[in-house]
Amino acid sequence: MKRSSSYGGESALNAYRIMWVFVMYDLPTETKEERKVAAKFRKRMLDYGFQMFQFSMYIRHSSSRDNAEVHVKRVKQMLPAKGNIGIMMITDKQFGLMEIFRGKERSAAPQTVQQLEMF
């Protein structure tokens, strides 16, 4: 699945510099306190600019590897005491090769969220 941008020339290099951060998690939700912790984790993910890709998988577009590592560090700082959490970074090029389906119908990749970054 190709993204809307061209992968020729400078854009080809950007396809390998731009990163996506995936956070996949399975948190316990049997007690009221566990549900509260899971909801807080999910809300903080959204506050940090992640978007839901699947129920327990959130993704975030990052302009560079350094920027992606900042977001990974934030997630690591808010890890709950219990549960399983996986964090993965992939390039925009790799993300563009993903095939996404809703049932048997092919679906478009999530839109890149435009964010203003202040340095």
VMD Tcl script that builds the backbone (N, CA, C; Angstrom):
set m [mol new atoms 357]
animate dup $m
set s [atomselect $m all]
$s set {name element resname resid chain x y z} {
  {N N MET 1 A 0.860 -1.164 0.000}
  {CA C MET 1 A 0.000 0.000 0.000}
  {C C MET 1 A 0.904 1.224 0.000}
  {N N LYS 2 A 0.828 2.022 -1.039}
  {CA C LYS 2 A 1.647 3.223 -1.099}
  {C C LYS 2 A 0.937 4.374 -0.437}
  {N N ARG 3 A 1.726 5.203 0.237}
  {CA C ARG 3 A 1.185 6.404 0.851}
  {C C ARG 3 A 1.090 7.462 -0.219}
  {N N SER 4 A 0.469 8.577 0.097}
  {CA C SER 4 A 0.214 9.611 -0.884}
  {C C SER 4 A 1.468 10.299 -1.394}
  {N N SER 5 A 2.559 10.276 -0.629}
  {CA C SER 5 A 3.765 10.952 -1.080}
  {C C SER 5 A 4.562 10.067 -2.021}
  {N N SER 6 A 5.332 10.695 -2.868}
  {CA C SER 6 A 6.191 9.993 -3.812}
  {C C SER 6 A 7.433 9.506 -3.089}
  {N N TYR 7 A 7.958 8.359 -3.501}
  {CA C TYR 7 A 9.168 7.840 -2.891}
  {C C TYR 7 A 10.365 7.999 -3.816}
  {N N GLY 8 A 10.389 9.013 -4.649}
  {CA C GLY 8 A 11.530 9.264 -5.518}
  {C C GLY 8 A 12.401 10.354 -4.940}
  {N N GLY 9 A 13.713 10.287 -5.198}
  {CA C GLY 9 A 14.631 11.342 -4.775}
  {C C GLY 9 A 14.657 11.550 -3.280}
  {N N GLU 10 A 14.562 12.825 -2.862}
  {CA C GLU 10 A 14.597 13.189 -1.436}
  {C C GLU 10 A 13.469 12.515 -0.671}
  {N N SER 11 A 12.308 12.354 -1.313}
  {CA C SER 11 A 11.188 11.688 -0.633}
  {C C SER 11 A 11.532 10.246 -0.283}
  {N N ALA 12 A 12.347 9.606 -1.135}
  {CA C ALA 12 A 12.756 8.228 -0.847}
  {C C ALA 12 A 13.584 8.184 0.425}
  {N N LEU 13 A 14.466 9.148 0.604}
  {CA C LEU 13 A 15.265 9.196 1.830}
  {C C LEU 13 A 14.380 9.459 3.034}
  {N N ASN 14 A 13.402 10.355 2.896}
  {CA C ASN 14 A 12.495 10.661 4.000}
  {C C ASN 14 A 11.689 9.438 4.412}
  {N N ALA 15 A 11.375 8.577 3.468}
  {CA C ALA 15 A 10.593 7.381 3.777}
  {C C ALA 15 A 11.321 6.474 4.761}
  {N N TYR 16 A 12.645 6.610 4.830}
  {CA C TYR 16 A 13.435 5.814 5.765}
  {C C TYR 16 A 13.788 6.596 7.026}
  {N N ARG 17 A 13.644 7.917 7.003}
  {CA C ARG 17 A 13.932 8.749 8.173}
  {C C ARG 17 A 12.694 8.964 9.031}
  {N N ILE 18 A 11.553 9.114 8.399}
  {CA C ILE 18 A 10.294 9.291 9.120}
  {C C ILE 18 A 9.927 7.964 9.772}
  {N N MET 19 A 9.493 8.029 11.021}
  {CA C MET 19 A 9.240 6.811 11.778}
  {C C MET 19 A 7.795 6.748 12.276}
  {N N TRP 20 A 7.357 5.558 12.566}
  {CA C TRP 20 A 6.087 5.293 13.235}
  {C C TRP 20 A 6.407 4.523 14.509}
  {N N VAL 21 A 5.778 4.914 15.592}
  {CA C VAL 21 A 5.928 4.203 16.865}
  {C C VAL 21 A 4.634 3.438 17.121}
  {N N PHE 22 A 4.767 2.158 17.358}
  {CA C PHE 22 A 3.633 1.295 17.700}
  {C C PHE 22 A 3.732 0.932 19.173}
  {N N VAL 23 A 2.626 1.056 19.891}
  {CA C VAL 23 A 2.554 0.594 21.277}
  {C C VAL 23 A 1.394 -0.402 21.338}
  {N N MET 24 A 1.740 -1.645 21.675}
  {CA C MET 24 A 0.748 -2.717 21.779}
  {C C MET 24 A 0.702 -3.144 23.237}
  {N N TYR 25 A -0.490 -3.270 23.776}
  {CA C TYR 25 A -0.550 -3.600 25.201}
  {C C TYR 25 A -1.739 -4.484 25.528}
  {N N ASP 26 A -1.560 -5.187 26.607}
  {CA C ASP 26 A -2.608 -6.030 27.184}
  {C C ASP 26 A -2.524 -5.809 28.690}
  {N N LEU 27 A -3.446 -5.012 29.218}
  {CA C LEU 27 A -3.429 -4.666 30.636}
  {C C LEU 27 A -4.577 -5.364 31.359}
  {N N PRO 28 A -4.359 -5.756 32.597}
  {CA C PRO 28 A -5.440 -6.399 33.352}
  {C C PRO 28 A -6.582 -5.405 33.615}
  {N N THR 29 A -7.812 -5.905 33.561}
  {CA C THR 29 A -8.988 -5.048 33.775}
  {C C THR 29 A -10.052 -5.758 34.616}
  {N N GLU 30 A -9.618 -6.666 35.475}
  {CA C GLU 30 A -10.582 -7.427 36.261}
  {C C GLU 30 A -11.153 -6.636 37.433}
  {N N THR 31 A -10.350 -5.781 38.032}
  {CA C THR 31 A -10.840 -5.002 39.171}
  {C C THR 31 A -11.076 -3.549 38.745}
  {N N LYS 32 A -11.792 -2.833 39.599}
  {CA C LYS 32 A -12.063 -1.417 39.322}
  {C C LYS 32 A -10.752 -0.627 39.222}
  {N N GLU 33 A -9.816 -0.917 40.109}
  {CA C GLU 33 A -8.520 -0.222 40.108}
  {C C GLU 33 A -7.733 -0.531 38.829}
  {N N GLU 34 A -7.757 -1.789 38.381}
  {CA C GLU 34 A -7.054 -2.162 37.143}
  {C C GLU 34 A -7.668 -1.450 35.937}
  {N N ARG 35 A -9.005 -1.353 35.909}
  {CA C ARG 35 A -9.671 -0.638 34.808}
  {C C ARG 35 A -9.290 0.837 34.809}
  {N N LYS 36 A -9.165 1.406 36.004}
  {CA C LYS 36 A -8.781 2.811 36.133}
  {C C LYS 36 A -7.351 3.026 35.604}
  {N N VAL 37 A -6.439 2.117 35.957}
  {CA C VAL 37 A -5.044 2.206 35.489}
  {C C VAL 37 A -5.002 2.073 33.963}
  {N N ALA 38 A -5.749 1.119 33.407}
  {CA C ALA 38 A -5.774 0.910 31.958}
  {C C ALA 38 A -6.345 2.130 31.235}
  {N N ALA 39 A -7.401 2.706 31.780}
  {CA C ALA 39 A -8.015 3.894 31.166}
  {C C ALA 39 A -7.056 5.078 31.214}
  {N N LYS 40 A -6.338 5.218 32.316}
  {CA C LYS 40 A -5.369 6.314 32.447}
  {C C LYS 40 A -4.237 6.146 31.436}
  {N N PHE 41 A -3.758 4.921 31.250}
  {CA C PHE 41 A -2.699 4.649 30.280}
  {C C PHE 41 A -3.174 5.013 28.876}
  {N N ARG 42 A -4.379 4.587 28.521}
  {CA C ARG 42 A -4.947 4.882 27.208}
  {C C ARG 42 A -5.094 6.392 27.007}
  {N N LYS 43 A -5.588 7.095 28.015}
  {CA C LYS 43 A -5.782 8.537 27.899}
  {C C LYS 43 A -4.452 9.258 27.726}
  {N N ARG 44 A -3.443 8.830 28.458}
  {CA C ARG 44 A -2.126 9.463 28.325}
  {C C ARG 44 A -1.531 9.199 26.946}
  {N N MET 45 A -1.783 8.021 26.394}
  {CA C MET 45 A -1.321 7.732 25.027}
  {C C MET 45 A -1.944 8.746 24.055}
  {N N LEU 46 A -3.236 8.969 24.203}
  {CA C LEU 46 A -3.922 9.935 23.340}
  {C C LEU 46 A -3.381 11.346 23.567}
  {N N ASP 47 A -3.137 11.699 24.829}
  {CA C ASP 47 A -2.583 13.021 25.150}
  {C C ASP 47 A -1.214 13.230 24.513}
  {N N TYR 48 A -0.450 12.155 24.357}
  {CA C TYR 48 A 0.882 12.233 23.763}
  {C C TYR 48 A 0.853 12.141 22.235}
  {N N GLY 49 A -0.338 12.185 21.658}
  {CA C GLY 49 A -0.443 12.234 20.199}
  {C C GLY 49 A -0.564 10.893 19.503}
  {N N PHE 50 A -0.728 9.821 20.262}
  {CA C PHE 50 A -0.942 8.521 19.640}
  {C C PHE 50 A -2.394 8.426 19.192}
  {N N GLN 51 A -2.644 7.606 18.186}
  {CA C GLN 51 A -4.011 7.359 17.761}
  {C C GLN 51 A -4.261 5.859 17.774}
  {N N MET 52 A -5.512 5.493 18.057}
  {CA C MET 52 A -5.850 4.087 18.133}
  {C C MET 52 A -5.813 3.474 16.747}
  {N N PHE 53 A -5.079 2.379 16.608}
  {CA C PHE 53 A -5.024 1.615 15.368}
  {C C PHE 53 A -5.905 0.386 15.501}
  {N N GLN 54 A -5.829 -0.260 16.659}
  {CA C GLN 54 A -6.723 -1.337 17.064}
  {C C GLN 54 A -6.987 -1.123 18.549}
  {N N PHE 55 A -7.851 -1.919 19.148}
  {CA C PHE 55 A -8.247 -1.664 20.532}
  {C C PHE 55 A -7.067 -1.514 21.485}
  {N N SER 56 A -6.078 -2.335 21.401}
  {CA C SER 56 A -4.937 -2.236 22.308}
  {C C SER 56 A -3.637 -1.990 21.543}
  {N N MET 57 A -3.750 -1.268 20.434}
  {CA C MET 57 A -2.582 -0.903 19.643}
  {C C MET 57 A -2.725 0.555 19.224}
  {N N TYR 58 A -1.751 1.336 19.629}
  {CA C TYR 58 A -1.751 2.762 19.310}
  {C C TYR 58 A -0.511 3.091 18.493}
  {N N ILE 59 A -0.660 4.044 17.573}
  {CA C ILE 59 A 0.454 4.410 16.706}
  {C C ILE 59 A 0.661 5.918 16.736}
  {N N ARG 60 A 1.895 6.313 16.423}
  {CA C ARG 60 A 2.204 7.739 16.355}
  {C C ARG 60 A 3.242 7.973 15.271}
  {N N HIS 61 A 2.958 8.930 14.418}
  {CA C HIS 61 A 3.871 9.360 13.361}
  {C C HIS 61 A 4.924 10.261 13.985}
  {N N SER 62 A 6.183 10.067 13.611}
  {CA C SER 62 A 7.274 10.895 14.120}
  {C C SER 62 A 8.125 11.364 12.949}
  {N N SER 63 A 8.570 12.593 13.011}
  {CA C SER 63 A 9.308 13.188 11.899}
  {C C SER 63 A 10.721 12.636 11.737}
  {N N SER 64 A 11.239 11.975 12.770}
  {CA C SER 64 A 12.599 11.436 12.699}
  {C C SER 64 A 12.770 10.334 13.739}
  {N N ARG 65 A 13.881 9.643 13.640}
  {CA C ARG 65 A 14.186 8.600 14.620}
  {C C ARG 65 A 14.366 9.217 16.013}
  {N N ASP 66 A 15.051 10.356 16.075}
  {CA C ASP 66 A 15.230 11.029 17.365}
  {C C ASP 66 A 13.893 11.388 17.993}
  {N N ASN 67 A 12.980 11.911 17.172}
  {CA C ASN 67 A 11.653 12.272 17.668}
  {C C ASN 67 A 10.901 11.030 18.137}
  {N N ALA 68 A 11.013 9.930 17.389}
  {CA C ALA 68 A 10.356 8.681 17.774}
  {C C ALA 68 A 10.892 8.181 19.112}
  {N N GLU 69 A 12.200 8.308 19.314}
  {CA C GLU 69 A 12.803 7.853 20.567}
  {C C GLU 69 A 12.314 8.674 21.760}
  {N N VAL 70 A 12.016 9.958 21.541}
  {CA C VAL 70 A 11.435 10.792 22.603}
  {C C VAL 70 A 10.081 10.224 23.020}
  {N N HIS 71 A 9.271 9.833 22.042}
  {CA C HIS 71 A 7.945 9.293 22.344}
  {C C HIS 71 A 8.033 7.922 23.001}
  {N N VAL 72 A 8.995 7.114 22.575}
  {CA C VAL 72 A 9.200 5.818 23.218}
  {C C VAL 72 A 9.583 6.028 24.681}
  {N N LYS 73 A 10.460 6.983 24.942}
  {CA C LYS 73 A 10.879 7.284 26.313}
  {C C LYS 73 A 9.680 7.714 27.166}
  {N N ARG 74 A 8.790 8.539 26.599}
  {CA C ARG 74 A 7.589 8.971 27.339}
  {C C ARG 74 A 6.723 7.776 27.715}
  {N N VAL 75 A 6.535 6.870 26.759}
  {CA C VAL 75 A 5.712 5.690 27.030}
  {C C VAL 75 A 6.354 4.861 28.136}
  {N N LYS 76 A 7.665 4.682 28.066}
  {CA C LYS 76 A 8.356 3.892 29.087}
  {C C LYS 76 A 8.204 4.504 30.477}
  {N N GLN 77 A 8.138 5.825 30.548}
  {CA C GLN 77 A 8.011 6.494 31.842}
  {C C GLN 77 A 6.619 6.336 32.455}
  {N N MET 78 A 5.633 5.977 31.648}
  {CA C MET 78 A 4.277 5.858 32.180}
  {C C MET 78 A 3.765 4.415 32.189}
  {N N LEU 79 A 4.658 3.452 32.041}
  {CA C LEU 79 A 4.244 2.051 32.030}
  {C C LEU 79 A 3.563 1.670 33.336}
  {N N PRO 80 A 2.419 1.004 33.246}
  {CA C PRO 80 A 1.760 0.538 34.464}
  {C C PRO 80 A 2.542 -0.618 35.089}
  {N N ALA 81 A 2.285 -0.874 36.367}
  {CA C ALA 81 A 3.008 -1.917 37.104}
  {C C ALA 81 A 2.703 -3.319 36.598}
  {N N LYS 82 A 1.509 -3.524 36.051}
  {CA C LYS 82 A 1.103 -4.850 35.575}
  {C C LYS 82 A 0.723 -4.774 34.104}
  {N N GLY 83 A 0.808 -5.908 33.432}
  {CA C GLY 83 A 0.396 -5.987 32.033}
  {C C GLY 83 A 1.574 -6.219 31.113}
  {N N ASN 84 A 1.259 -6.422 29.843}
  {CA C ASN 84 A 2.265 -6.646 28.816}
  {C C ASN 84 A 2.201 -5.498 27.819}
  {N N ILE 85 A 3.344 -4.865 27.577}
  {CA C ILE 85 A 3.404 -3.728 26.662}
  {C C ILE 85 A 4.559 -3.964 25.703}
  {N N GLY 86 A 4.286 -3.805 24.416}
  {CA C GLY 86 A 5.324 -3.895 23.395}
  {C C GLY 86 A 5.434 -2.553 22.690}
  {N N ILE 87 A 6.655 -2.115 22.443}
  {CA C ILE 87 A 6.894 -0.854 21.755}
  {C C ILE 87 A 7.791 -1.161 20.556}
  {N N MET 88 A 7.414 -0.654 19.394}
  {CA C MET 88 A 8.161 -0.932 18.177}
  {C C MET 88 A 8.224 0.326 17.322}
  {N N MET 89 A 9.363 0.560 16.690}
  {CA C MET 89 A 9.503 1.656 15.737}
  {C C MET 89 A 9.730 1.056 14.353}
  {N N ILE 90 A 9.038 1.602 13.361}
  {CA C ILE 90 A 9.269 1.191 11.981}
  {C C ILE 90 A 9.370 2.448 11.120}
  {N N THR 91 A 9.982 2.313 9.964}
  {CA C THR 91 A 10.107 3.455 9.061}
  {C C THR 91 A 8.782 3.704 8.338}
  {N N ASP 92 A 8.654 4.909 7.804}
  {CA C ASP 92 A 7.477 5.247 7.012}
  {C C ASP 92 A 7.376 4.332 5.799}
  {N N LYS 93 A 8.507 3.967 5.236}
  {CA C LYS 93 A 8.532 3.054 4.080}
  {C C LYS 93 A 7.933 1.699 4.472}
  {N N GLN 94 A 8.346 1.168 5.614}
  {CA C GLN 94 A 7.807 -0.106 6.070}
  {C C GLN 94 A 6.319 0.007 6.357}
  {N N PHE 95 A 5.912 1.109 6.990}
  {CA C PHE 95 A 4.500 1.329 7.291}
  {C C PHE 95 A 3.682 1.351 5.996}
  {N N GLY 96 A 4.243 1.974 4.963}
  {CA C GLY 96 A 3.549 2.063 3.683}
  {C C GLY 96 A 3.355 0.728 2.992}
  {N N LEU 97 A 4.124 -0.269 3.376}
  {CA C LEU 97 A 3.996 -1.606 2.784}
  {C C LEU 97 A 2.936 -2.461 3.477}
  {N N MET 98 A 2.404 -1.976 4.596}
  {CA C MET 98 A 1.399 -2.731 5.341}
  {C C MET 98 A 0.088 -2.793 4.560}
  {N N GLU 99 A -0.518 -3.948 4.553}
  {CA C GLU 99 A -1.847 -4.103 3.966}
  {C C GLU 99 A -2.852 -4.133 5.113}
  {N N ILE 100 A -3.887 -3.320 5.003}
  {CA C ILE 100 A -4.878 -3.195 6.066}
  {C C ILE 100 A -6.241 -3.587 5.513}
  {N N PHE 101 A -6.972 -4.393 6.271}
  {CA C PHE 101 A -8.284 -4.857 5.841}
  {C C PHE 101 A -9.311 -4.627 6.930}
  {N N ARG 102 A -10.506 -4.327 6.544}
  {CA C ARG 102 A -11.676 -4.301 7.423}
  {C C ARG 102 A -12.563 -5.417 6.882}
  {N N GLY 103 A -12.537 -6.542 7.591}
  {CA C GLY 103 A -13.175 -7.726 7.031}
  {C C GLY 103 A -12.369 -8.157 5.816}
  {N N LYS 104 A -13.029 -8.378 4.689}
  {CA C LYS 104 A -12.326 -8.769 3.468}
  {C C LYS 104 A -11.996 -7.581 2.575}
  {N N GLU 105 A -12.474 -6.400 2.961}
  {CA C GLU 105 A -12.254 -5.189 2.166}
  {C C GLU 105 A -10.946 -4.519 2.554}
  {N N ARG 106 A -10.170 -4.195 1.538}
  {CA C ARG 106 A -8.919 -3.462 1.788}
  {C C ARG 106 A -9.248 -2.053 2.255}
  {N N SER 107 A -8.483 -1.554 3.212}
  {CA C SER 107 A -8.729 -0.253 3.814}
  {C C SER 107 A -7.487 0.618 3.669}
  {N N ALA 108 A -7.691 1.921 3.679}
  {CA C ALA 108 A -6.575 2.863 3.593}
  {C C ALA 108 A -5.824 2.916 4.915}
  {N N ALA 109 A -4.553 3.279 4.843}
  {CA C ALA 109 A -3.747 3.470 6.045}
  {C C ALA 109 A -4.264 4.680 6.806}
  {N N PRO 110 A -4.042 4.724 8.115}
  {CA C PRO 110 A -4.468 5.894 8.894}
  {C C PRO 110 A -3.812 7.162 8.373}
  {N N GLN 111 A -4.524 8.253 8.479}
  {CA C GLN 111 A -3.995 9.543 8.058}
  {C C GLN 111 A -2.915 9.988 9.037}
  {N N THR 112 A -1.905 10.629 8.499}
  {CA C THR 112 A -0.855 11.196 9.337}
  {C C THR 112 A -1.415 12.416 10.031}
  {N N VAL 113 A -1.299 12.440 11.341}
  {CA C VAL 113 A -1.767 13.581 12.112}
  {C C VAL 113 A -0.729 14.687 11.991}
  {N N GLN 114 A -1.148 15.842 11.537}
  {CA C GLN 114 A -0.241 16.973 11.418}
  {C C GLN 114 A -0.095 17.621 12.782}
  {N N GLN 115 A 1.138 17.718 13.260}
  {CA C GLN 115 A 1.385 18.308 14.550}
  {C C GLN 115 A 2.477 19.356 14.424}
  {N N LEU 116 A 2.296 20.442 15.106}
  {CA C LEU 116 A 3.300 21.489 15.171}
  {C C LEU 116 A 4.303 21.115 16.242}
  {N N GLU 117 A 5.572 21.073 15.865}
  {CA C GLU 117 A 6.609 20.737 16.832}
  {C C GLU 117 A 7.423 21.974 17.127}
  {N N MET 118 A 7.549 22.304 18.398}
  {CA C MET 118 A 8.323 23.467 18.829}
  {C C MET 118 A 9.670 22.990 19.351}
  {N N PHE 119 A 10.719 23.652 18.964}
  {CA C PHE 119 A 12.067 23.282 19.434}
  {C C PHE 119 A 12.623 24.343 20.325}
}
mol reanalyze $m
mol bondsrecalc $m
mol representation Tube
mol addrep $m
